[in-house]
Amino acid sequence: MWHTVAMFQTYTAGGIVMNARGEVVVVNQRGDSWSLPKGHIDEGETARMAAEREIAEETGLNSLDFIKELGSYERHRIGKGGKGEDLSELKHITMFLFRTAQDILAPTDPYNPEARWLPIEKVANLLTHPKDKEFFVSIKDSLK
């Protein structure tokens, strides 16, 4: 049996950000897929620093209260056009929980043109990648 091995592995971090109404922010990637805000950890950054930077870029939220680390999981990059997986990159994703009093979403990352608040119950259905859905469902009850 043949297995395709990722050409490279990347380390990324992101967050589940909740507002005062208990909603969670989700972001649109390249206009064709939905995800939780996250991205690559730059040299010299901790995972939490990267998560906060990526959340600010992808949502405009920059006043975050750190609650806790939610754990890590791995998945391949989302494929072209939001379909399937791109096996050339395996992402190791560390996620954190944040709360914010901010409500206005204003992404500055051109590759993530839209962000929106959703009730917790609707987040998993919108997420494009099955592993993102699986992770969110696994920690959803700890968010309330």
HUCOR-V142421 format. One record per pair of residues at least 4 apart in sequence whose ideal C-beta (glycine too) atoms are under 8 Angstrom apart, sorted by the first residue. I is the first residue (numbers start at 1). J is the second residue. D is the distance in whole Angstrom. If there is no record, write none. Layout:
# HUCOR-V142421
I/J/D, I/J/D
This chain:
# HUCOR-V142421
4/87/5, 6/76/7, 6/87/6, 6/88/7, 6/89/6, 6/90/4, 7/88/5, 7/89/7, 8/88/7, 8/89/6, 8/90/8, 9/89/8, 9/90/5, 9/91/8, 9/92/6, 10/40/6, 10/89/6, 10/90/7, 10/91/5, 10/92/7, 11/40/7, 11/41/5, 11/47/8, 11/91/8, 11/92/5, 11/94/8, 12/38/5, 12/39/6, 12/40/5, 12/41/6, 12/50/7, 12/91/5, 12/92/7, 12/93/5, 12/94/7, 13/38/6, 13/39/8, 13/41/5, 13/47/4, 13/48/7, 13/50/4, 13/51/4, 13/54/7, 13/93/7, 13/94/5, 13/95/7, 13/96/7, 14/36/5, 14/37/5, 14/38/2, 14/39/7, 14/51/5, 14/54/6, 14/55/7, 14/93/7, 14/94/8, 14/95/6, 14/96/8, 15/36/7, 15/37/6, 15/38/7, 15/51/5, 15/52/8, 15/54/8, 15/55/5, 15/64/8, 15/95/6, 15/96/5, 15/97/7, 15/98/5, 16/24/6, 16/36/6, 16/70/7, 16/95/6, 16/96/8, 16/97/5, 16/98/7, 16/136/8, 16/139/8, 16/143/7, 17/24/7, 17/25/5, 17/37/7, 17/55/6, 17/59/7, 17/61/6, 17/64/7, 17/98/5, 17/99/7, 17/100/6, 18/22/6, 18/23/7, 18/24/6, 18/97/7, 18/98/7, 18/99/5, 18/100/7, 18/143/7, 19/23/5, 19/25/8, 19/99/8, 19/100/6, 19/101/8, 19/102/7, 19/103/6, 19/117/6, 20/101/6, 20/103/8, 21/117/8, 22/119/7, 22/120/7, 22/144/7, 23/117/4, 23/118/6, 23/119/6, 23/120/7, 24/36/8, 24/117/7, 24/118/6, 24/119/8, 24/120/6, 24/123/5, 24/143/8, 25/36/8, 25/37/7, 25/55/8, 25/59/5, 25/61/7, 25/105/7, 25/115/6, 25/116/7, 25/117/6, 25/118/8, 26/34/5, 26/35/7, 26/36/6, 26/37/8, 26/115/7, 26/116/6, 26/118/6, 26/123/6, 26/126/6, 26/127/7, 27/34/7, 27/35/6, 27/36/7, 27/37/5, 27/58/5, 27/59/6, 27/107/7, 27/112/5, 27/114/7, 27/115/5, 28/33/7, 28/34/6, 28/112/6, 28/113/6, 28/114/4, 28/115/7, 28/116/8, 29/33/5, 29/34/7, 29/35/5, 29/78/7, 29/82/8, 29/111/7, 29/112/6, 29/128/8, 30/82/8, 30/111/6, 30/112/8, 31/113/6, 31/114/8, 32/81/5, 32/82/4, 33/78/5, 33/82/4, 33/128/4, 33/129/7, 34/126/5, 34/127/6, 34/128/5, 35/78/8, 35/127/6, 35/128/7, 35/129/7, 35/132/6, 36/95/7, 36/127/7, 36/132/6, 36/136/7, 37/54/6, 37/55/5, 37/58/4, 37/59/6, 37/112/8, 37/115/7, 38/51/7, 38/54/6, 38/93/6, 38/95/7, 39/50/7, 39/53/8, 39/54/4, 39/57/7, 39/58/7, 40/50/7, 41/45/5, 41/46/8, 41/47/6, 41/50/4, 42/50/6, 42/53/8, 45/49/4, 45/50/5, 45/53/7, 46/50/7, 47/51/6, 47/94/4, 47/96/8, 48/52/6, 48/66/7, 48/69/8, 48/96/6, 49/53/6, 50/54/6, 51/55/6, 51/94/7, 51/95/7, 51/96/5, 51/98/8, 52/56/6, 52/62/8, 52/64/6, 52/98/8, 53/57/6, 54/58/6, 55/59/6, 55/61/6, 55/62/8, 55/64/7, 55/98/7, 56/60/7, 56/61/6, 56/62/4, 56/108/8, 57/107/7, 57/108/6, 57/109/4, 57/112/7, 58/107/5, 58/109/5, 58/112/4, 58/115/6, 59/105/5, 59/106/8, 59/107/6, 59/115/4, 60/102/8, 60/104/7, 60/105/6, 60/106/3, 60/107/6, 60/108/7, 60/115/7, 61/100/5, 61/102/5, 61/105/7, 62/102/8, 63/100/6, 63/101/7, 63/102/5, 64/98/4, 64/99/7, 64/100/5, 65/98/6, 65/99/5, 65/100/7, 66/96/7, 66/97/8, 66/98/6, 67/96/8, 67/97/4, 67/98/6, 67/99/6, 68/96/7, 68/97/5, 69/94/7, 69/95/8, 69/96/5, 69/97/8, 70/95/4, 70/96/6, 70/97/5, 70/139/5, 70/142/8, 71/94/8, 71/95/7, 71/135/8, 71/139/7, 72/92/6, 72/93/6, 72/94/5, 72/95/7, 73/93/6, 73/95/8, 73/131/6, 73/134/8, 73/135/5, 74/90/6, 74/91/7, 74/92/5, 74/93/7, 74/131/8, 75/85/8, 75/90/8, 75/91/6, 75/93/7, 75/129/6, 75/131/4, 75/132/7, 76/85/4, 76/86/6, 76/87/5, 76/89/6, 76/90/6, 76/91/7, 77/85/7, 77/86/4, 77/88/7, 77/89/4, 77/91/6, 78/82/6, 78/84/8, 78/85/7, 78/86/7, 78/128/6, 78/129/5, 79/83/5, 79/84/4, 79/85/5, 79/86/5, 80/86/7, 82/128/6, 85/129/8, 93/135/8, 95/135/7, 95/139/8, 97/143/7, 103/117/8, 105/115/4, 105/116/7, 105/117/7, 107/112/5, 107/113/6, 107/114/7, 107/115/5, 118/122/5, 118/123/5, 118/126/6, 119/123/8, 120/140/6, 120/143/6, 120/144/7, 122/126/6, 123/127/7, 123/136/6, 123/140/8, 124/133/5, 124/136/5, 124/137/5, 124/140/7, 125/133/8, 127/132/4, 127/133/5, 127/136/6, 128/132/7, 129/133/7, 130/134/6, 131/135/6, 132/136/6, 133/137/6, 134/138/6, 135/139/7, 136/140/6, 139/143/7
